[in-house]
């Protein structure tokens, strides 16, 4: 599971520094959150709100549409018919 925060920022025309400012955190704090790739749901919601996107937009789409990835723990589940 890969976060696409940087890509979302580019699409919105803002820098990571500007996003950090909107979140009220240091850029280094935001960078550490993105590097560890396991932010809390609360943090993801704040980032999504600051970028005016859905939380789901912060993640790479699965190539296989029958696979869901938990945004909290990263576990992947295959849907079966």
Gaussian input, Z-matrix of N, CA and C with variables (Angstrom, degrees):
# hf/3-21g

backbone

0 1
 N
 C     1     B1
 C     2     B2     1     A1
 N     3     B3     2     A2     1     D1
 C     4     B4     3     A3     2     D2
 C     5     B5     4     A4     3     D3
 N     6     B6     5     A5     4     D4
 C     7     B7     6     A6     5     D5
 C     8     B8     7     A7     6     D6
 N     9     B9     8     A8     7     D7
 C    10    B10     9     A9     8     D8
 C    11    B11    10    A10     9     D9
 N    12    B12    11    A11    10    D10
 C    13    B13    12    A12    11    D11
 C    14    B14    13    A13    12    D12
 N    15    B15    14    A14    13    D13
 C    16    B16    15    A15    14    D14
 C    17    B17    16    A16    15    D15
 N    18    B18    17    A17    16    D16
 C    19    B19    18    A18    17    D17
 C    20    B20    19    A19    18    D18
 N    21    B21    20    A20    19    D19
 C    22    B22    21    A21    20    D20
 C    23    B23    22    A22    21    D21
 N    24    B24    23    A23    22    D22
 C    25    B25    24    A24    23    D23
 C    26    B26    25    A25    24    D24
 N    27    B27    26    A26    25    D25
 C    28    B28    27    A27    26    D26
 C    29    B29    28    A28    27    D27
 N    30    B30    29    A29    28    D28
 C    31    B31    30    A30    29    D29
 C    32    B32    31    A31    30    D30
 N    33    B33    32    A32    31    D31
 C    34    B34    33    A33    32    D32
 C    35    B35    34    A34    33    D33
 N    36    B36    35    A35    34    D34
 C    37    B37    36    A36    35    D35
 C    38    B38    37    A37    36    D36
 N    39    B39    38    A38    37    D37
 C    40    B40    39    A39    38    D38
 C    41    B41    40    A40    39    D39
 N    42    B42    41    A41    40    D40
 C    43    B43    42    A42    41    D41
 C    44    B44    43    A43    42    D42
 N    45    B45    44    A44    43    D43
 C    46    B46    45    A45    44    D44
 C    47    B47    46    A46    45    D45
 N    48    B48    47    A47    46    D46
 C    49    B49    48    A48    47    D47
 C    50    B50    49    A49    48    D48
 N    51    B51    50    A50    49    D49
 C    52    B52    51    A51    50    D50
 C    53    B53    52    A52    51    D51
 N    54    B54    53    A53    52    D52
 C    55    B55    54    A54    53    D53
 C    56    B56    55    A55    54    D54
 N    57    B57    56    A56    55    D55
 C    58    B58    57    A57    56    D56
 C    59    B59    58    A58    57    D57
 N    60    B60    59    A59    58    D58
 C    61    B61    60    A60    59    D59
 C    62    B62    61    A61    60    D60
 N    63    B63    62    A62    61    D61
 C    64    B64    63    A63    62    D62
 C    65    B65    64    A64    63    D63
 N    66    B66    65    A65    64    D64
 C    67    B67    66    A66    65    D65
 C    68    B68    67    A67    66    D66
 N    69    B69    68    A68    67    D67
 C    70    B70    69    A69    68    D68
 C    71    B71    70    A70    69    D69
 N    72    B72    71    A71    70    D70
 C    73    B73    72    A72    71    D71
 C    74    B74    73    A73    72    D72
 N    75    B75    74    A74    73    D73
 C    76    B76    75    A75    74    D74
 C    77    B77    76    A76    75    D75
 N    78    B78    77    A77    76    D76
 C    79    B79    78    A78    77    D77
 C    80    B80    79    A79    78    D78
 N    81    B81    80    A80    79    D79
 C    82    B82    81    A81    80    D80
 C    83    B83    82    A82    81    D81
 N    84    B84    83    A83    82    D82
 C    85    B85    84    A84    83    D83
 C    86    B86    85    A85    84    D84
 N    87    B87    86    A86    85    D85
 C    88    B88    87    A87    86    D86
 C    89    B89    88    A88    87    D87
 N    90    B90    89    A89    88    D88
 C    91    B91    90    A90    89    D89
 C    92    B92    91    A91    90    D90
 N    93    B93    92    A92    91    D91
 C    94    B94    93    A93    92    D92
 C    95    B95    94    A94    93    D93
 N    96    B96    95    A95    94    D94
 C    97    B97    96    A96    95    D95
 C    98    B98    97    A97    96    D96
 N    99    B99    98    A98    97    D97
 C   100   B100    99    A99    98    D98
 C   101   B101   100   A100    99    D99
 N   102   B102   101   A101   100   D100
 C   103   B103   102   A102   101   D101
 C   104   B104   103   A103   102   D102
 N   105   B105   104   A104   103   D103
 C   106   B106   105   A105   104   D104
 C   107   B107   106   A106   105   D105
 N   108   B108   107   A107   106   D106
 C   109   B109   108   A108   107   D107
 C   110   B110   109   A109   108   D108
 N   111   B111   110   A110   109   D109
 C   112   B112   111   A111   110   D110
 C   113   B113   112   A112   111   D111
 N   114   B114   113   A113   112   D112
 C   115   B115   114   A114   113   D113
 C   116   B116   115   A115   114   D114
 N   117   B117   116   A116   115   D115
 C   118   B118   117   A117   116   D116
 C   119   B119   118   A118   117   D117
 N   120   B120   119   A119   118   D118
 C   121   B121   120   A120   119   D119
 C   122   B122   121   A121   120   D120
 N   123   B123   122   A122   121   D121
 C   124   B124   123   A123   122   D122
 C   125   B125   124   A124   123   D123
 N   126   B126   125   A125   124   D124
 C   127   B127   126   A126   125   D125
 C   128   B128   127   A127   126   D126
 N   129   B129   128   A128   127   D127
 C   130   B130   129   A129   128   D128
 C   131   B131   130   A130   129   D129
 N   132   B132   131   A131   130   D130
 C   133   B133   132   A132   131   D131
 C   134   B134   133   A133   132   D132
 N   135   B135   134   A134   133   D133
 C   136   B136   135   A135   134   D134
 C   137   B137   136   A136   135   D135
 N   138   B138   137   A137   136   D136
 C   139   B139   138   A138   137   D137
 C   140   B140   139   A139   138   D138
 N   141   B141   140   A140   139   D139
 C   142   B142   141   A141   140   D140
 C   143   B143   142   A142   141   D141
 N   144   B144   143   A143   142   D142
 C   145   B145   144   A144   143   D143
 C   146   B146   145   A145   144   D144
 N   147   B147   146   A146   145   D145
 C   148   B148   147   A147   146   D146
 C   149   B149   148   A148   147   D147
 N   150   B150   149   A149   148   D148
 C   151   B151   150   A150   149   D149
 C   152   B152   151   A151   150   D150
 N   153   B153   152   A152   151   D151
 C   154   B154   153   A153   152   D152
 C   155   B155   154   A154   153   D153
 N   156   B156   155   A155   154   D154
 C   157   B157   156   A156   155   D155
 C   158   B158   157   A157   156   D156
 N   159   B159   158   A158   157   D157
 C   160   B160   159   A159   158   D158
 C   161   B161   160   A160   159   D159
 N   162   B162   161   A161   160   D160
 C   163   B163   162   A162   161   D161
 C   164   B164   163   A163   162   D162
 N   165   B165   164   A164   163   D163
 C   166   B166   165   A165   164   D164
 C   167   B167   166   A166   165   D165
 N   168   B168   167   A167   166   D166
 C   169   B169   168   A168   167   D167
 C   170   B170   169   A169   168   D168
 N   171   B171   170   A170   169   D169
 C   172   B172   171   A171   170   D170
 C   173   B173   172   A172   171   D171
 N   174   B174   173   A173   172   D172
 C   175   B175   174   A174   173   D173
 C   176   B176   175   A175   174   D174
 N   177   B177   176   A176   175   D175
 C   178   B178   177   A177   176   D176
 C   179   B179   178   A178   177   D177
 N   180   B180   179   A179   178   D178
 C   181   B181   180   A180   179   D179
 C   182   B182   181   A181   180   D180
 N   183   B183   182   A182   181   D181
 C   184   B184   183   A183   182   D182
 C   185   B185   184   A184   183   D183
 N   186   B186   185   A185   184   D184
 C   187   B187   186   A186   185   D185
 C   188   B188   187   A187   186   D186
 N   189   B189   188   A188   187   D187
 C   190   B190   189   A189   188   D188
 C   191   B191   190   A190   189   D189
 N   192   B192   191   A191   190   D190
 C   193   B193   192   A192   191   D191
 C   194   B194   193   A193   192   D192
 N   195   B195   194   A194   193   D193
 C   196   B196   195   A195   194   D194
 C   197   B197   196   A196   195   D195
 N   198   B198   197   A197   196   D196
 C   199   B199   198   A198   197   D197
 C   200   B200   199   A199   198   D198
 N   201   B201   200   A200   199   D199
 C   202   B202   201   A201   200   D200
 C   203   B203   202   A202   201   D201
 N   204   B204   203   A203   202   D202
 C   205   B205   204   A204   203   D203
 C   206   B206   205   A205   204   D204
 N   207   B207   206   A206   205   D205
 C   208   B208   207   A207   206   D206
 C   209   B209   208   A208   207   D207
 N   210   B210   209   A209   208   D208
 C   211   B211   210   A210   209   D209
 C   212   B212   211   A211   210   D210
 N   213   B213   212   A212   211   D211
 C   214   B214   213   A213   212   D212
 C   215   B215   214   A214   213   D213
 N   216   B216   215   A215   214   D214
 C   217   B217   216   A216   215   D215
 C   218   B218   217   A217   216   D216
 N   219   B219   218   A218   217   D217
 C   220   B220   219   A219   218   D218
 C   221   B221   220   A220   219   D219
 N   222   B222   221   A221   220   D220
 C   223   B223   222   A222   221   D221
 C   224   B224   223   A223   222   D222
 N   225   B225   224   A224   223   D223
 C   226   B226   225   A225   224   D224
 C   227   B227   226   A226   225   D225
 N   228   B228   227   A227   226   D226
 C   229   B229   228   A228   227   D227
 C   230   B230   229   A229   228   D228
 N   231   B231   230   A230   229   D229
 C   232   B232   231   A231   230   D230
 C   233   B233   232   A232   231   D231
 N   234   B234   233   A233   232   D232
 C   235   B235   234   A234   233   D233
 C   236   B236   235   A235   234   D234
 N   237   B237   236   A236   235   D235
 C   238   B238   237   A237   236   D236
 C   239   B239   238   A238   237   D237
 N   240   B240   239   A239   238   D238
 C   241   B241   240   A240   239   D239
 C   242   B242   241   A241   240   D240

   B1=1.4397
   B2=1.5234
   B3=1.2813
   B4=1.4626
   B5=1.5179
   B6=1.3079
   B7=1.4535
   B8=1.5201
   B9=1.3271
   B10=1.4613
   B11=1.5193
   B12=1.3072
   B13=1.4596
   B14=1.5225
   B15=1.3248
   B16=1.4657
   B17=1.5216
   B18=1.3423
   B19=1.4607
   B20=1.5252
   B21=1.3347
   B22=1.4670
   B23=1.5278
   B24=1.3223
   B25=1.4651
   B26=1.5232
   B27=1.3216
   B28=1.4699
   B29=1.5187
   B30=1.3474
   B31=1.4700
   B32=1.5228
   B33=1.3314
   B34=1.4606
   B35=1.5251
   B36=1.3504
   B37=1.4553
   B38=1.5158
   B39=1.3567
   B40=1.4605
   B41=1.5262
   B42=1.3019
   B43=1.4608
   B44=1.5314
   B45=1.3223
   B46=1.4601
   B47=1.5267
   B48=1.3297
   B49=1.4649
   B50=1.5303
   B51=1.3224
   B52=1.4648
   B53=1.5285
   B54=1.3287
   B55=1.4595
   B56=1.5230
   B57=1.3073
   B58=1.4664
   B59=1.5329
   B60=1.3239
   B61=1.4627
   B62=1.5309
   B63=1.3450
   B64=1.4685
   B65=1.5248
   B66=1.3316
   B67=1.4588
   B68=1.5214
   B69=1.3271
   B70=1.4542
   B71=1.5150
   B72=1.3416
   B73=1.4615
   B74=1.5241
   B75=1.3242
   B76=1.4640
   B77=1.5249
   B78=1.3339
   B79=1.4686
   B80=1.5204
   B81=1.3285
   B82=1.4679
   B83=1.5382
   B84=1.3202
   B85=1.4605
   B86=1.5219
   B87=1.3330
   B88=1.4673
   B89=1.5249
   B90=1.3242
   B91=1.4663
   B92=1.5250
   B93=1.3279
   B94=1.4637
   B95=1.5270
   B96=1.3180
   B97=1.4632
   B98=1.5233
   B99=1.3125
   B100=1.4611
   B101=1.5171
   B102=1.3295
   B103=1.4619
   B104=1.5193
   B105=1.3212
   B106=1.4635
   B107=1.5257
   B108=1.3272
   B109=1.4703
   B110=1.5179
   B111=1.3111
   B112=1.4534
   B113=1.5293
   B114=1.3453
   B115=1.4559
   B116=1.5225
   B117=1.3151
   B118=1.4597
   B119=1.5249
   B120=1.3128
   B121=1.4622
   B122=1.5243
   B123=1.3254
   B124=1.4627
   B125=1.5278
   B126=1.3212
   B127=1.4674
   B128=1.5208
   B129=1.3326
   B130=1.4665
   B131=1.5254
   B132=1.3263
   B133=1.4677
   B134=1.5252
   B135=1.3203
   B136=1.4671
   B137=1.5218
   B138=1.3284
   B139=1.4750
   B140=1.5159
   B141=1.3278
   B142=1.4644
   B143=1.5271
   B144=1.3256
   B145=1.4655
   B146=1.5277
   B147=1.3229
   B148=1.4663
   B149=1.5250
   B150=1.3361
   B151=1.4670
   B152=1.5273
   B153=1.3386
   B154=1.4660
   B155=1.5331
   B156=1.3469
   B157=1.4671
   B158=1.5297
   B159=1.3120
   B160=1.4562
   B161=1.5273
   B162=1.3313
   B163=1.4715
   B164=1.5263
   B165=1.3100
   B166=1.4689
   B167=1.5287
   B168=1.3366
   B169=1.4666
   B170=1.5223
   B171=1.3297
   B172=1.4621
   B173=1.5230
   B174=1.3243
   B175=1.4567
   B176=1.5166
   B177=1.3362
   B178=1.4578
   B179=1.5169
   B180=1.3169
   B181=1.4510
   B182=1.5139
   B183=1.3017
   B184=1.4598
   B185=1.5312
   B186=1.3170
   B187=1.4549
   B188=1.5181
   B189=1.3102
   B190=1.4558
   B191=1.5202
   B192=1.3184
   B193=1.4662
   B194=1.5259
   B195=1.3144
   B196=1.4603
   B197=1.5299
   B198=1.3133
   B199=1.4621
   B200=1.5271
   B201=1.3119
   B202=1.4564
   B203=1.5241
   B204=1.3231
   B205=1.4578
   B206=1.5138
   B207=1.3158
   B208=1.4586
   B209=1.5299
   B210=1.3497
   B211=1.4593
   B212=1.5278
   B213=1.3122
   B214=1.4623
   B215=1.5280
   B216=1.3434
   B217=1.4710
   B218=1.5253
   B219=1.3397
   B220=1.4561
   B221=1.5183
   B222=1.3483
   B223=1.4652
   B224=1.5259
   B225=1.3180
   B226=1.4661
   B227=1.5140
   B228=1.3218
   B229=1.4553
   B230=1.5124
   B231=1.3275
   B232=1.4604
   B233=1.5254
   B234=1.3230
   B235=1.4534
   B236=1.5223
   B237=1.3015
   B238=1.4512
   B239=1.5170
   B240=1.3060
   B241=1.4749
   B242=1.4848
   A1=108.06
   A2=115.75
   A3=120.59
   A4=109.75
   A5=115.10
   A6=120.26
   A7=109.39
   A8=116.10
   A9=122.02
   A10=111.57
   A11=118.29
   A12=121.09
   A13=110.80
   A14=117.12
   A15=120.33
   A16=110.98
   A17=116.09
   A18=120.14
   A19=110.95
   A20=116.81
   A21=120.45
   A22=110.50
   A23=116.74
   A24=120.56
   A25=110.69
   A26=116.29
   A27=120.15
   A28=110.84
   A29=116.36
   A30=119.92
   A31=111.86
   A32=116.60
   A33=121.21
   A34=112.42
   A35=116.15
   A36=120.74
   A37=113.92
   A38=116.64
   A39=119.48
   A40=109.56
   A41=115.24
   A42=120.54
   A43=109.74
   A44=116.03
   A45=119.88
   A46=110.44
   A47=117.51
   A48=120.44
   A49=110.28
   A50=116.63
   A51=120.30
   A52=111.15
   A53=116.71
   A54=120.43
   A55=110.01
   A56=116.85
   A57=120.90
   A58=110.13
   A59=116.75
   A60=121.00
   A61=110.94
   A62=116.32
   A63=120.64
   A64=111.60
   A65=115.91
   A66=121.17
   A67=112.39
   A68=116.43
   A69=120.63
   A70=113.16
   A71=115.94
   A72=121.07
   A73=108.94
   A74=115.25
   A75=120.03
   A76=109.15
   A77=115.84
   A78=119.58
   A79=110.64
   A80=117.01
   A81=120.38
   A82=110.94
   A83=116.93
   A84=120.81
   A85=110.11
   A86=116.30
   A87=120.48
   A88=110.06
   A89=116.94
   A90=121.01
   A91=110.91
   A92=117.13
   A93=120.24
   A94=111.04
   A95=116.84
   A96=121.16
   A97=110.23
   A98=116.68
   A99=120.38
   A100=111.83
   A101=117.42
   A102=121.22
   A103=111.13
   A104=117.21
   A105=118.78
   A106=112.01
   A107=116.66
   A108=123.28
   A109=113.68
   A110=117.44
   A111=120.03
   A112=109.63
   A113=116.26
   A114=118.35
   A115=110.63
   A116=116.16
   A117=120.13
   A118=109.59
   A119=115.24
   A120=120.01
   A121=109.85
   A122=116.95
   A123=121.24
   A124=110.60
   A125=116.67
   A126=121.09
   A127=110.99
   A128=116.94
   A129=120.13
   A130=111.09
   A131=116.28
   A132=120.08
   A133=110.87
   A134=117.62
   A135=121.19
   A136=110.91
   A137=116.37
   A138=120.41
   A139=109.87
   A140=116.74
   A141=121.00
   A142=110.99
   A143=116.81
   A144=120.67
   A145=110.68
   A146=117.10
   A147=121.29
   A148=111.51
   A149=116.22
   A150=120.92
   A151=112.39
   A152=116.28
   A153=122.04
   A154=111.11
   A155=114.30
   A156=121.39
   A157=108.05
   A158=116.66
   A159=121.55
   A160=108.88
   A161=116.67
   A162=120.31
   A163=109.75
   A164=117.86
   A165=121.68
   A166=111.89
   A167=117.29
   A168=120.79
   A169=112.56
   A170=117.00
   A171=121.04
   A172=112.67
   A173=117.44
   A174=122.17
   A175=111.39
   A176=114.69
   A177=120.93
   A178=108.59
   A179=116.54
   A180=119.57
   A181=109.34
   A182=115.69
   A183=120.59
   A184=108.58
   A185=116.44
   A186=120.63
   A187=110.70
   A188=116.10
   A189=122.09
   A190=107.24
   A191=116.70
   A192=121.02
   A193=112.39
   A194=118.51
   A195=121.89
   A196=111.93
   A197=116.84
   A198=120.79
   A199=108.68
   A200=115.87
   A201=121.81
   A202=108.11
   A203=116.51
   A204=121.65
   A205=108.58
   A206=116.61
   A207=121.99
   A208=108.67
   A209=118.68
   A210=119.84
   A211=113.18
   A212=117.67
   A213=121.31
   A214=111.81
   A215=116.31
   A216=118.94
   A217=113.85
   A218=117.31
   A219=120.18
   A220=114.30
   A221=117.06
   A222=119.91
   A223=109.25
   A224=115.36
   A225=120.99
   A226=109.33
   A227=115.19
   A228=121.77
   A229=109.56
   A230=115.83
   A231=120.45
   A232=108.75
   A233=115.62
   A234=121.04
   A235=109.01
   A236=115.77
   A237=120.38
   A238=109.33
   A239=115.15
   A240=119.48
   A241=111.27
   D1=123.23
   D2=-179.55
   D3=-116.41
   D4=134.84
   D5=175.23
   D6=-80.52
   D7=143.57
   D8=-179.84
   D9=-114.56
   D10=34.62
   D11=-176.73
   D12=-61.81
   D13=-44.06
   D14=-179.75
   D15=-60.49
   D16=-42.88
   D17=179.19
   D18=-64.72
   D19=-39.77
   D20=177.53
   D21=-63.37
   D22=-40.19
   D23=177.40
   D24=-61.23
   D25=-44.83
   D26=-179.91
   D27=-60.40
   D28=-43.75
   D29=179.35
   D30=-63.40
   D31=-32.83
   D32=-179.44
   D33=-86.81
   D34=-8.50
   D35=178.49
   D36=74.51
   D37=31.23
   D38=176.78
   D39=-124.91
   D40=155.90
   D41=179.23
   D42=-90.36
   D43=166.61
   D44=175.11
   D45=-63.45
   D46=-32.10
   D47=176.71
   D48=-64.05
   D49=-43.06
   D50=178.73
   D51=-65.29
   D52=-37.71
   D53=176.45
   D54=-64.81
   D55=-45.02
   D56=178.28
   D57=-58.85
   D58=-41.61
   D59=178.39
   D60=-61.65
   D61=-43.08
   D62=177.90
   D63=-61.96
   D64=-34.44
   D65=-179.47
   D66=-82.73
   D67=-13.42
   D68=-179.04
   D69=74.35
   D70=32.19
   D71=178.63
   D72=-129.21
   D73=163.08
   D74=175.21
   D75=-71.28
   D76=151.49
   D77=178.15
   D78=-58.15
   D79=-37.57
   D80=-179.61
   D81=-63.95
   D82=-36.42
   D83=177.59
   D84=-64.66
   D85=-44.55
   D86=177.57
   D87=-62.05
   D88=-44.69
   D89=-179.81
   D90=-60.54
   D91=-43.17
   D92=178.63
   D93=-62.90
   D94=-39.00
   D95=178.25
   D96=-62.21
   D97=-42.31
   D98=-177.91
   D99=-73.25
   D100=-33.53
   D101=-179.32
   D102=-69.98
   D103=-40.84
   D104=-177.68
   D105=-70.78
   D106=-17.57
   D107=173.01
   D108=56.54
   D109=25.04
   D110=176.87
   D111=-140.92
   D112=52.23
   D113=-179.82
   D114=-70.00
   D115=157.15
   D116=177.68
   D117=-70.21
   D118=161.89
   D119=177.18
   D120=-61.40
   D121=-38.17
   D122=178.13
   D123=-59.28
   D124=-44.38
   D125=178.53
   D126=-64.64
   D127=-43.24
   D128=178.16
   D129=-61.01
   D130=-40.25
   D131=179.03
   D132=-64.59
   D133=-39.75
   D134=178.52
   D135=-65.36
   D136=-43.21
   D137=178.55
   D138=-62.91
   D139=-46.77
   D140=-179.78
   D141=-60.15
   D142=-43.52
   D143=179.47
   D144=-63.31
   D145=-42.87
   D146=179.70
   D147=-63.40
   D148=-32.10
   D149=-179.87
   D150=-92.43
   D151=-5.73
   D152=-177.31
   D153=57.67
   D154=48.18
   D155=176.45
   D156=-133.06
   D157=170.48
   D158=174.05
   D159=-81.31
   D160=153.20
   D161=177.59
   D162=-55.78
   D163=-41.02
   D164=-179.34
   D165=-59.22
   D166=-29.01
   D167=179.78
   D168=-68.72
   D169=-14.11
   D170=-179.78
   D171=-82.06
   D172=-3.98
   D173=-176.55
   D174=-117.13
   D175=150.65
   D176=172.93
   D177=-63.77
   D178=141.74
   D179=174.87
   D180=-74.50
   D181=142.43
   D182=175.21
   D183=-70.67
   D184=138.39
   D185=176.49
   D186=-66.89
   D187=-38.53
   D188=178.01
   D189=-93.00
   D190=112.75
   D191=-175.96
   D192=-66.68
   D193=-10.30
   D194=179.61
   D195=-92.53
   D196=9.53
   D197=178.78
   D198=-114.77
   D199=129.57
   D200=175.51
   D201=-111.56
   D202=143.00
   D203=177.15
   D204=-116.65
   D205=127.96
   D206=177.57
   D207=-68.91
   D208=123.07
   D209=-179.39
   D210=-69.45
   D211=-17.22
   D212=-178.67
   D213=-84.37
   D214=-51.62
   D215=-173.68
   D216=-110.01
   D217=-12.56
   D218=179.22
   D219=84.57
   D220=1.19
   D221=178.91
   D222=-63.49
   D223=142.44
   D224=179.92
   D225=-110.08
   D226=136.30
   D227=-178.36
   D228=-127.62
   D229=131.72
   D230=177.77
   D231=-94.17
   D232=128.26
   D233=177.57
   D234=-81.03
   D235=134.22
   D236=178.39
   D237=-119.09
   D238=145.77
   D239=179.39
   D240=-86.80

